[in-house]
């Protein structure tokens, strides 16, 4: 709040609010539509969600929806990207510093656990829609392949993996991503107090996957 006063009246003078640009308003409305859709999807599949109820929940008329998304499927794909791309960036950052497999495993599992707990609604949506078919399932598949691709690039920096073929690096990355997907489902279904056991099991599974690395002859 400003401490300025009008010297003629000694009344406080309010500083003018910074005007919000049209683009900023549009971005805010777009995010409100995403947040509203995610809230409505808490316990139902995306196919049951209507444009009209999302628009109503966001406080706009249905026709205004099309200023932000071409269709409901377009909104759904944006929800997929919102969750997965942030997680990809965080996991990759967590893998940047560790110089050992164990360090990479611990950092990745810790980051995954924290992110899932903060964004449970997003991950319930993703796990529900992954096998539902259609554009959303395809978008989730694309994001998982990108996630695996990022991991394959990071794995290649370890000395024992530098001679591996690209195909084998991607195969190893796919195995690791599968473990992480299983962990996400277990966290979403966990009872209170079970998180430590789940993350501990996740680390063991990943260590088991990596035990075969020194013995694998890549071709």
VOKOLMAR-925539 format. One record per residue: residue in three letters; residue number from 1; x, y, z of N, C-alpha, C in turn. Coordinates in Angstrom, 3 decimals. Example, Ala and Ser with C-alpha at 12.3 -4.5 7.8 and 13.67 -1.06 7.14 Angstrom:
// residues 2
ala, 1, 13.190, -5.690, 7.800, 12.300, -4.500, 7.800, 13.200, -3.300, 7.800 .
ser, 2, 12.850, -2.250, 7.080, 13.670, -1.060, 7.140, 12.900, 0.030, 7.870 .
This chain:
// residues 219
unk, 1, 0.845, -1.189, 0.000, 0.000, 0.000, 0.000, 0.882, 1.240, 0.000 .
unk, 2, 0.523, 2.295, -0.716, 1.319, 3.502, -0.817, 1.161, 4.357, 0.431 .
unk, 3, 2.257, 5.052, 0.846, 2.211, 5.978, 1.964, 2.070, 7.417, 1.500 .
unk, 4, 1.891, 7.638, 0.219, 1.792, 8.983, -0.327, 0.491, 9.645, 0.114 .
unk, 5, 0.552, 11.009, 0.334, -0.648, 11.757, 0.709, -0.763, 12.998, -0.169 .
unk, 6, -1.977, 13.463, -0.295, -2.236, 14.709, -1.013, -1.954, 15.850, -0.043 .
unk, 7, -0.958, 16.699, -0.359, -0.545, 17.755, 0.570, -1.630, 18.797, 0.765 .
unk, 8, -2.628, 18.827, -0.112, -3.703, 19.792, 0.024, -4.777, 19.319, 0.989 .
unk, 9, -4.986, 18.006, 1.047, -6.059, 17.474, 1.891, -5.543, 16.553, 2.993 .
unk, 10, -4.267, 16.171, 2.886, -3.646, 15.213, 3.814, -4.329, 13.842, 3.783 .
unk, 11, -5.033, 13.575, 2.685, -5.687, 12.277, 2.514, -4.731, 11.350, 1.774 .
unk, 12, -4.762, 10.045, 2.116, -3.901, 9.085, 1.384, -4.237, 9.080, -0.096 .
unk, 13, -3.188, 8.916, -0.885, -3.362, 8.854, -2.325, -3.046, 7.438, -2.786 .
unk, 14, -4.004, 6.808, -3.418, -3.798, 5.437, -3.911, -3.051, 5.481, -5.234 .
unk, 15, -2.037, 4.605, -5.333, -1.322, 4.506, -6.596, -2.183, 3.765, -7.608 .
unk, 16, -2.178, 4.179, -8.843, -2.999, 3.494, -9.852, -2.538, 2.058, -10.046 .
unk, 17, -3.496, 1.177, -10.208, -3.180, -0.231, -10.451, -2.555, -0.391, -11.822 .
unk, 18, -1.597, -1.299, -11.897, -0.966, -1.578, -13.186, -1.995, -2.226, -14.105 .
unk, 19, -2.244, -1.662, -15.258, -3.258, -2.246, -16.153, -2.844, -3.627, -16.639 .
unk, 20, -3.832, -4.493, -16.751, -3.588, -5.848, -17.246, -3.794, -5.850, -18.745 .
unk, 21, -2.814, -6.349, -19.465, -2.920, -6.354, -20.920, -3.940, -7.382, -21.385 .
unk, 22, -4.373, -7.229, -22.598, -5.332, -8.163, -23.181, -4.756, -9.566, -23.220 .
unk, 23, -3.458, -9.686, -23.533, -2.816, -10.995, -23.594, -2.764, -11.645, -22.216 .
unk, 24, -2.501, -10.840, -21.175, -2.464, -11.376, -19.812, -3.845, -11.877, -19.398 .
unk, 25, -4.879, -11.111, -19.734, -6.247, -11.552, -19.416, -6.575, -12.851, -20.130 .
unk, 26, -6.135, -12.962, -21.375, -6.402, -14.173, -22.143, -5.697, -15.382, -21.521 .
unk, 27, -4.453, -15.193, -21.086, -3.702, -16.286, -20.457, -4.343, -16.700, -19.137 .
unk, 28, -4.837, -15.722, -18.389, -5.489, -16.036, -17.117, -6.780, -16.826, -17.338 .
unk, 29, -7.548, -16.410, -18.331, -8.793, -17.128, -18.626, -8.495, -18.545, -19.099 .
unk, 30, -7.465, -18.686, -19.925, -7.078, -20.015, -20.401, -6.707, -20.910, -19.221 .
unk, 31, -5.932, -20.375, -18.281, -5.547, -21.171, -17.118, -6.745, -21.505, -16.247 .
unk, 32, -7.689, -20.575, -16.142, -8.910, -20.834, -15.373, -9.703, -21.975, -15.995 .
unk, 33, -9.765, -22.024, -17.314, -10.449, -23.125, -18.000, -9.762, -24.455, -17.692 .
unk, 34, -8.441, -24.476, -17.716, -7.694, -25.699, -17.408, -7.940, -26.135, -15.965 .
unk, 35, -7.870, -25.185, -15.040, -8.064, -25.509, -13.625, -9.485, -25.993, -13.367 .
unk, 36, -10.450, -25.365, -14.025, -11.850, -25.766, -13.855, -12.069, -27.179, -14.373 .
unk, 37, -11.530, -27.462, -15.554, -11.676, -28.800, -16.130, -11.056, -29.851, -15.221 .
unk, 38, -9.872, -29.567, -14.695, -9.199, -30.533, -13.827, -9.995, -30.786, -12.555 .
unk, 39, -10.598, -29.737, -12.019, -11.423, -29.883, -10.819, -12.653, -30.741, -11.113 .
unk, 40, -13.277, -30.530, -12.251, -14.460, -31.306, -12.626, -14.117, -32.771, -12.907 .
unk, 41, -12.850, -33.023, -13.263, -12.416, -34.376, -13.614, -11.916, -35.175, -12.413 .
unk, 42, -12.149, -34.670, -11.226, -11.612, -35.321, -10.027, -12.005, -36.790, -9.929 .
unk, 43, -13.233, -37.127, -10.336, -13.687, -38.516, -10.190, -14.514, -38.976, -11.385 .
unk, 44, -14.162, -38.474, -12.569, -14.921, -38.856, -13.762, -14.009, -38.818, -14.980 .
unk, 45, -14.346, -39.584, -16.019, -13.522, -39.586, -17.227, -13.722, -38.324, -18.059 .
unk, 46, -12.725, -38.001, -18.859, -12.762, -36.786, -19.664, -13.919, -36.801, -20.657 .
unk, 47, -14.278, -37.975, -21.163, -15.334, -38.087, -22.172, -16.687, -37.591, -21.667 .
unk, 48, -16.878, -37.536, -20.340, -18.166, -37.100, -19.788, -18.219, -35.590, -19.558 .
unk, 49, -17.105, -34.921, -19.804, -17.019, -33.492, -19.542, -17.532, -32.699, -20.745 .
unk, 50, -18.367, -31.700, -20.493, -18.901, -30.902, -21.599, -18.265, -29.515, -21.625 .
unk, 51, -18.213, -28.961, -22.828, -17.683, -27.608, -23.006, -18.500, -26.613, -22.188 .
unk, 52, -19.799, -26.787, -22.188, -20.684, -25.833, -21.512, -20.396, -25.781, -20.011 .
unk, 53, -20.204, -26.923, -19.366, -19.984, -26.891, -17.922, -18.594, -26.356, -17.574 .
unk, 54, -17.611, -26.590, -18.445, -16.283, -26.018, -18.208, -16.344, -24.501, -18.331 .
unk, 55, -17.012, -24.023, -19.372, -17.150, -22.576, -19.564, -17.900, -21.939, -18.390 .
unk, 56, -18.981, -22.567, -17.959, -19.750, -22.042, -16.833, -18.893, -21.970, -15.574 .
unk, 57, -18.131, -23.031, -15.310, -17.275, -23.053, -14.132, -16.192, -21.993, -14.177 .
unk, 58, -15.747, -21.642, -15.379, -14.703, -20.628, -15.547, -15.271, -19.215, -15.618 .
unk, 59, -16.604, -19.106, -15.649, -17.229, -17.793, -15.661, -17.244, -17.112, -17.009 .
unk, 60, -17.269, -17.895, -18.093, -17.346, -17.303, -19.431, -18.499, -17.953, -20.194 .
unk, 61, -18.920, -17.315, -21.275, -19.966, -17.900, -22.110, -19.342, -18.997, -22.972 .
unk, 62, -20.115, -20.014, -23.352, -19.553, -21.128, -24.133, -18.822, -20.706, -25.404 .
unk, 63, -19.347, -19.694, -26.110, -18.684, -19.294, -27.353, -17.291, -18.720, -27.110 .
unk, 64, -17.057, -18.154, -25.916, -15.746, -17.576, -25.601, -14.690, -18.667, -25.398 .
unk, 65, -15.133, -19.898, -25.161, -14.201, -21.020, -24.985, -13.267, -21.134, -26.189 .
unk, 66, -13.821, -20.899, -27.382, -13.062, -21.113, -28.612, -11.981, -20.055, -28.856 .
unk, 67, -11.949, -19.040, -28.028, -10.848, -18.090, -28.104, -9.577, -18.667, -27.482 .
unk, 68, -9.737, -19.770, -26.746, -8.616, -20.342, -26.001, -8.262, -21.759, -26.443 .
unk, 69, -9.274, -22.517, -26.856, -9.050, -23.895, -27.297, -9.932, -24.184, -28.510 .
unk, 70, -9.373, -24.949, -29.448, -10.128, -25.271, -30.658, -11.252, -26.262, -30.381 .
unk, 71, -11.104, -27.061, -29.328, -12.086, -28.089, -29.006, -11.835, -28.578, -27.586 .
unk, 72, -12.717, -29.423, -27.085, -12.502, -30.023, -25.767, -11.268, -30.922, -25.783 .
unk, 73, -11.053, -31.618, -26.919, -9.867, -32.466, -27.020, -8.596, -31.631, -26.923 .
unk, 74, -8.629, -30.445, -27.501, -7.489, -29.531, -27.427, -7.218, -29.138, -25.981 .
unk, 75, -8.262, -28.879, -25.225, -8.105, -28.579, -23.800, -7.510, -29.775, -23.058 .
unk, 76, -7.995, -30.967, -23.380, -7.490, -32.173, -22.726, -6.010, -32.394, -22.984 .
unk, 77, -5.597, -32.180, -24.220, -4.174, -32.322, -24.559, -3.345, -31.297, -23.793 .
unk, 78, -3.878, -30.087, -23.625, -3.168, -29.050, -22.862, -3.006, -29.473, -21.406 .
unk, 79, -4.008, -30.140, -20.849, -3.901, -30.652, -19.480, -2.803, -31.700, -19.382 .
unk, 80, -2.724, -32.563, -20.369, -1.672, -33.587, -20.401, -0.302, -32.923, -20.411 .
unk, 81, -0.132, -31.954, -21.291, 1.157, -31.287, -21.441, 1.519, -30.497, -20.189 .
unk, 82, 0.526, -29.895, -19.551, 0.772, -29.088, -18.353, 1.409, -29.925, -17.251 .
unk, 83, 0.939, -31.135, -17.070, 1.477, -31.992, -16.014, 2.796, -32.631, -16.405 .
unk, 84, 2.843, -33.231, -17.588, 4.008, -34.044, -17.944, 5.248, -33.217, -18.245 .
unk, 85, 5.081, -32.065, -18.876, 6.265, -31.284, -19.246, 6.938, -30.645, -18.042 .
unk, 86, 6.137, -30.252, -17.067, 6.734, -29.729, -15.834, 7.495, -30.828, -15.115 .
unk, 87, 6.895, -32.020, -15.036, 7.569, -33.142, -14.378, 8.849, -33.523, -15.113 .
unk, 88, 8.808, -33.543, -16.434, 10.012, -33.876, -17.207, 11.158, -32.933, -16.864 .
unk, 89, 10.845, -31.646, -16.785, 11.879, -30.670, -16.471, 12.439, -30.858, -15.074 .
unk, 90, 11.562, -31.129, -14.110, 12.003, -31.296, -12.730, 12.845, -32.556, -12.558 .
unk, 91, 12.409, -33.653, -13.179, 13.164, -34.902, -13.081, 14.529, -34.749, -13.739 .
unk, 92, 14.553, -34.083, -14.878, 15.827, -33.899, -15.568, 16.776, -33.046, -14.733 .
unk, 93, 16.253, -32.021, -14.080, 17.091, -31.197, -13.204, 17.627, -32.020, -12.038 .
unk, 94, 16.795, -32.917, -11.522, 17.221, -33.757, -10.404, 18.327, -34.720, -10.811 .
unk, 95, 18.389, -35.050, -12.104, 19.415, -35.996, -12.587, 20.704, -35.295, -13.001 .
unk, 96, 20.719, -33.982, -12.971, 21.859, -33.241, -13.512, 23.117, -33.439, -12.684 .
unk, 97, 22.992, -33.405, -11.354, 24.172, -33.417, -10.488, 24.695, -34.798, -10.103 .
unk, 98, 23.824, -35.755, -9.753, 24.345, -37.044, -9.280, 25.289, -37.704, -10.291 .
unk, 99, 26.403, -38.228, -9.783, 27.398, -38.872, -10.648, 27.317, -40.391, -10.597 .
unk, 100, 26.419, -40.941, -9.795, 26.284, -42.389, -9.686, 24.852, -42.790, -9.983 .
unk, 101, 24.692, -44.089, -10.293, 23.343, -44.601, -10.521, 22.467, -44.366, -9.292 .
unk, 102, 23.020, -44.678, -8.097, 22.242, -44.534, -6.873, 21.828, -43.088, -6.649 .
unk, 103, 22.740, -42.166, -6.937, 22.403, -40.754, -6.783, 21.294, -40.345, -7.727 .
unk, 104, 21.353, -40.825, -8.956, 20.324, -40.516, -9.936, 18.980, -41.107, -9.519 .
unk, 105, 19.013, -42.342, -9.023, 17.786, -43.018, -8.602, 17.127, -42.266, -7.450 .
unk, 106, 17.897, -41.951, -6.425, 17.347, -41.286, -5.240, 16.776, -39.922, -5.589 .
unk, 107, 17.511, -39.159, -6.385, 17.054, -37.818, -6.751, 15.779, -37.883, -7.581 .
unk, 108, 15.714, -38.833, -8.509, 14.544, -38.944, -9.376, 13.309, -39.388, -8.607 .
unk, 109, 13.469, -40.375, -7.723, 12.324, -40.873, -6.956, 11.812, -39.805, -5.990 .
unk, 110, 12.723, -39.081, -5.350, 12.319, -38.013, -4.430, 11.538, -36.935, -5.169 .
unk, 111, 12.033, -36.530, -6.329, 11.345, -35.497, -7.115, 9.984, -35.984, -7.574 .
unk, 112, 9.922, -37.228, -8.052, 8.651, -37.799, -8.501, 7.637, -37.807, -7.366 .
unk, 113, 8.049, -38.271, -6.208, 7.158, -38.358, -5.055, 6.601, -36.984, -4.692 .
unk, 114, 7.472, -35.998, -4.600, 7.034, -34.652, -4.228, 6.074, -34.077, -5.264 .
unk, 115, 6.376, -34.271, -6.532, 5.554, -33.692, -7.588, 4.175, -34.350, -7.648 .
unk, 116, 4.129, -35.660, -7.488, 2.840, -36.364, -7.508, 1.966, -35.909, -6.349 .
unk, 117, 2.557, -35.755, -5.183, 1.774, -35.347, -4.019, 1.204, -33.929, -4.176 .
unk, 118, 1.930, -33.050, -4.832, 1.457, -31.683, -5.035, 0.410, -31.622, -6.153 .
unk, 119, 0.517, -32.537, -7.126, -0.347, -32.478, -8.315, -1.152, -33.771, -8.493 .
unk, 120, -1.756, -34.230, -7.419, -2.467, -35.513, -7.468, -3.598, -35.511, -8.496 .
unk, 121, -4.329, -34.405, -8.596, -5.442, -34.349, -9.549, -4.953, -34.551, -10.982 .
unk, 122, -3.812, -33.939, -11.315, -3.253, -34.110, -12.653, -2.935, -35.574, -12.924 .
unk, 123, -2.332, -36.240, -11.955, -1.902, -37.613, -12.194, -3.056, -38.605, -12.158 .
unk, 124, -4.091, -38.306, -11.415, -5.295, -39.157, -11.486, -5.898, -39.054, -12.889 .
unk, 125, -5.919, -37.850, -13.392, -6.410, -37.620, -14.752, -5.562, -38.384, -15.772 .
unk, 126, -4.241, -38.293, -15.663, -3.351, -38.955, -16.619, -3.475, -40.476, -16.562 .
unk, 127, -3.491, -41.042, -15.362, -3.563, -42.501, -15.250, -4.922, -43.019, -15.718 .
unk, 128, -5.980, -42.222, -15.523, -7.319, -42.625, -15.965, -7.431, -42.594, -17.488 .
unk, 129, -6.813, -41.580, -18.109, -6.976, -41.389, -19.549, -5.941, -42.122, -20.391 .
unk, 130, -4.927, -42.672, -19.769, -3.830, -43.280, -20.529, -4.299, -44.392, -21.455 .
unk, 131, -5.273, -45.169, -21.013, -5.748, -46.295, -21.830, -7.175, -46.075, -22.338 .
unk, 132, -7.623, -44.822, -22.309, -8.997, -44.541, -22.728, -9.140, -44.408, -24.236 .
unk, 133, -8.031, -44.330, -24.957, -8.086, -44.166, -26.400, -8.310, -42.724, -26.794 .
unk, 134, -8.182, -42.438, -28.092, -8.441, -41.095, -28.590, -7.256, -40.157, -28.460 .
unk, 135, -7.478, -38.863, -28.737, -6.386, -37.872, -28.751, -5.636, -37.748, -27.430 .
unk, 136, -6.341, -37.878, -26.307, -5.666, -37.738, -25.017, -4.693, -38.872, -24.765 .
unk, 137, -5.117, -40.099, -25.037, -4.221, -41.246, -24.871, -3.016, -41.117, -25.786 .
unk, 138, -3.241, -40.629, -26.999, -2.129, -40.416, -27.924, -1.167, -39.359, -27.396 .
unk, 139, -1.714, -38.276, -26.831, -0.876, -37.211, -26.279, -0.061, -37.719, -25.095 .
unk, 140, -0.682, -38.530, -24.256, 0.040, -39.101, -23.117, 1.165, -40.006, -23.617 .
unk, 141, 0.888, -40.794, -24.651, 1.921, -41.650, -25.235, 3.089, -40.847, -25.769 .
unk, 142, 2.802, -39.735, -26.424, 3.863, -38.865, -26.954, 4.722, -38.325, -25.813 .
unk, 143, 4.074, -37.857, -24.751, 4.818, -37.292, -23.630, 5.675, -38.341, -22.940 .
unk, 144, 5.179, -39.563, -22.843, 5.968, -40.633, -22.229, 7.184, -40.971, -23.088 .
unk, 145, 7.020, -40.930, -24.402, 8.176, -41.178, -25.276, 9.212, -40.065, -25.154 .
unk, 146, 8.740, -38.833, -25.016, 9.663, -37.719, -24.810, 10.389, -37.857, -23.474 .
unk, 147, 9.653, -38.280, -22.465, 10.229, -38.502, -21.140, 11.326, -39.562, -21.231 .
unk, 148, 11.028, -40.651, -21.916, 11.998, -41.731, -22.083, 13.198, -41.261, -22.900 .
unk, 149, 12.948, -40.448, -23.918, 14.039, -39.932, -24.736, 14.991, -39.057, -23.941 .
unk, 150, 14.423, -38.185, -23.088, 15.258, -37.352, -22.216, 16.138, -38.219, -21.329 .
unk, 151, 15.528, -39.253, -20.768, 16.266, -40.146, -19.867, 17.387, -40.875, -20.602 .
unk, 152, 17.118, -41.324, -21.821, 18.142, -42.028, -22.600, 19.352, -41.129, -22.837 .
unk, 153, 19.108, -39.854, -23.108, 20.211, -38.896, -23.307, 21.031, -38.763, -22.029 .
unk, 154, 20.358, -38.684, -20.875, 21.066, -38.526, -19.608, 21.844, -39.794, -19.241 .
unk, 155, 21.272, -40.955, -19.542, 21.966, -42.210, -19.232, 23.277, -42.337, -20.008 .
unk, 156, 23.303, -41.791, -21.198, 24.484, -41.930, -22.062, 25.719, -41.246, -21.491 .
unk, 157, 25.562, -40.404, -20.499, 26.737, -39.722, -19.943, 27.484, -40.566, -18.913 .
unk, 158, 26.864, -41.673, -18.462, 27.563, -42.560, -17.527, 28.596, -43.392, -18.281 .
unk, 159, 29.802, -43.526, -17.735, 30.893, -44.218, -18.447, 30.519, -45.589, -18.996 .
unk, 160, 29.811, -46.408, -18.222, 29.493, -47.772, -18.648, 28.430, -47.811, -19.746 .
unk, 161, 27.797, -46.672, -19.978, 26.723, -46.644, -20.978, 27.107, -45.876, -22.244 .
unk, 162, 28.286, -45.310, -22.262, 28.671, -44.486, -23.409, 28.833, -45.292, -24.688 .
unk, 163, 29.099, -46.576, -24.553, 29.277, -47.422, -25.727, 28.000, -48.135, -26.139 .
unk, 164, 26.940, -47.906, -25.404, 25.682, -48.570, -25.734, 25.073, -47.957, -26.997 .
unk, 165, 24.357, -48.780, -27.718, 23.657, -48.281, -28.900, 22.464, -47.431, -28.474 .
unk, 166, 22.012, -46.582, -29.365, 20.849, -45.744, -29.077, 19.629, -46.594, -28.756 .
unk, 167, 19.467, -47.679, -29.491, 18.320, -48.574, -29.261, 18.346, -49.150, -27.853 .
unk, 168, 19.526, -49.572, -27.393, 19.620, -50.173, -26.063, 19.440, -49.134, -24.960 .
unk, 169, 19.924, -47.920, -25.186, 19.719, -46.848, -24.213, 18.229, -46.544, -24.056 .
unk, 170, 17.516, -46.528, -25.173, 16.076, -46.270, -25.112, 15.338, -47.431, -24.449 .
unk, 171, 15.811, -48.651, -24.656, 15.188, -49.802, -24.005, 15.350, -49.698, -22.487 .
unk, 172, 16.560, -49.334, -22.031, 16.795, -49.164, -20.600, 15.941, -48.018, -20.048 .
unk, 173, 15.866, -46.927, -20.785, 15.049, -45.791, -20.348, 13.582, -46.185, -20.233 .
unk, 174, 13.086, -46.980, -21.170, 11.684, -47.422, -21.120, 11.414, -48.255, -19.868 .
unk, 175, 12.370, -49.103, -19.488, 12.209, -49.910, -18.277, 12.119, -49.016, -17.036 .
unk, 176, 12.956, -47.992, -16.991, 12.956, -47.073, -15.849, 11.650, -46.285, -15.795 .
unk, 177, 11.179, -45.816, -16.945, 9.917, -45.073, -16.985, 8.761, -45.961, -16.535 .
unk, 178, 8.783, -47.233, -16.899, 7.731, -48.165, -16.472, 7.688, -48.280, -14.948 .
unk, 179, 8.859, -48.340, -14.337, 8.912, -48.391, -12.866, 8.311, -47.119, -12.271 .
unk, 180, 8.626, -45.980, -12.871, 8.123, -44.708, -12.343, 6.608, -44.596, -12.507 .
unk, 181, 6.076, -45.113, -13.608, 4.623, -45.099, -13.804, 3.931, -45.976, -12.758 .
unk, 182, 4.520, -47.136, -12.480, 3.976, -48.006, -11.441, 3.983, -47.294, -10.096 .
unk, 183, 5.057, -46.576, -9.820, 5.176, -45.839, -8.558, 4.109, -44.753, -8.452 .
unk, 184, 3.839, -44.072, -9.540, 2.799, -43.027, -9.534, 1.450, -43.625, -9.148 .
unk, 185, 1.096, -44.750, -9.763, -0.189, -45.395, -9.465, -0.242, -45.809, -7.998 .
unk, 186, 0.856, -46.374, -7.486, 0.885, -46.817, -6.090, 0.753, -45.634, -5.133 .
unk, 187, 1.360, -44.497, -5.463, 1.235, -43.313, -4.614, -0.198, -42.803, -4.601 .
unk, 188, -0.857, -42.833, -5.747, -2.235, -42.358, -5.828, -3.194, -43.259, -5.061 .
unk, 189, -2.856, -44.522, -4.945, -3.719, -45.481, -4.259, -3.292, -45.727, -2.808 .
unk, 190, -2.238, -45.062, -2.365, -1.656, -45.331, -1.047, -2.561, -44.890, 0.093 .
unk, 191, -2.456, -45.630, 1.184, -3.091, -45.212, 2.433, -2.130, -44.306, 3.194 .
unk, 192, -2.623, -43.525, 4.134, -1.738, -42.637, 4.916, -0.583, -43.406, 5.544 .
unk, 193, 0.610, -42.863, 5.447, 1.784, -43.477, 6.053, 2.530, -44.463, 5.165 .
unk, 194, 2.037, -44.705, 3.955, 2.668, -45.704, 3.087, 3.681, -45.124, 2.101 .
unk, 195, 3.797, -43.813, 2.042, 4.661, -43.209, 1.026, 6.107, -43.667, 1.129 .
unk, 196, 6.627, -43.745, 2.353, 8.022, -44.155, 2.531, 8.282, -45.549, 1.996 .
unk, 197, 7.354, -46.455, 2.244, 7.495, -47.822, 1.743, 7.451, -47.845, 0.219 .
unk, 198, 6.566, -47.057, -0.362, 6.418, -47.033, -1.824, 7.665, -46.474, -2.497 .
unk, 199, 8.186, -45.362, -1.977, 9.385, -44.781, -2.591, 10.603, -45.683, -2.377 .
unk, 200, 10.647, -46.346, -1.224, 11.751, -47.293, -0.982, 11.702, -48.453, -1.966 .
unk, 201, 10.508, -48.963, -2.219, 10.341, -50.046, -3.193, 10.701, -49.573, -4.598 .
unk, 202, 10.341, -48.346, -4.918, 10.669, -47.796, -6.234, 12.181, -47.756, -6.438 .
unk, 203, 12.917, -47.330, -5.411, 14.374, -47.286, -5.521, 14.944, -48.694, -5.699 .
unk, 204, 14.408, -49.674, -4.987, 14.875, -51.056, -5.137, 14.622, -51.581, -6.551 .
unk, 205, 13.437, -51.292, -7.071, 13.116, -51.743, -8.436, 14.093, -51.145, -9.450 .
unk, 206, 14.381, -49.867, -9.288, 15.297, -49.221, -10.226, 16.711, -49.779, -10.087 .
unk, 207, 17.119, -50.085, -8.864, 18.451, -50.693, -8.688, 18.508, -52.058, -9.352 .
unk, 208, 17.418, -52.821, -9.246, 17.367, -54.129, -9.906, 17.487, -53.994, -11.418 .
unk, 209, 16.801, -52.980, -11.978, 16.893, -52.746, -13.422, 18.331, -52.448, -13.818 .
unk, 210, 19.030, -51.662, -12.991, 20.378, -51.212, -13.341, 21.464, -52.229, -12.997 .
unk, 211, 21.105, -53.265, -12.232, 22.092, -54.298, -11.896, 22.647, -54.987, -13.140 .
unk, 212, 21.825, -55.080, -14.170, 22.273, -55.777, -15.371, 23.135, -54.942, -16.293 .
unk, 213, 23.261, -53.642, -16.012, 24.002, -52.756, -16.914, 25.433, -53.206, -17.161 .
unk, 214, 26.213, -53.529, -16.103, 27.622, -53.900, -16.351, 27.783, -55.179, -17.187 .
unk, 215, 26.751, -55.996, -17.217, 26.847, -57.292, -17.882, 26.213, -57.303, -19.276 .
unk, 216, 25.591, -56.216, -19.647, 24.904, -56.167, -20.948, 25.878, -55.846, -22.058 .
unk, 217, 25.851, -56.628, -23.096, 26.701, -56.388, -24.261, 25.862, -55.721, -25.333 .
unk, 218, 25.998, -54.425, -25.441, 25.190, -53.683, -26.394, 25.662, -53.943, -27.814 .
unk, 219, 24.704, -54.013, -28.736, 25.069, -54.267, -30.138, 24.522, -53.174, -31.041 .
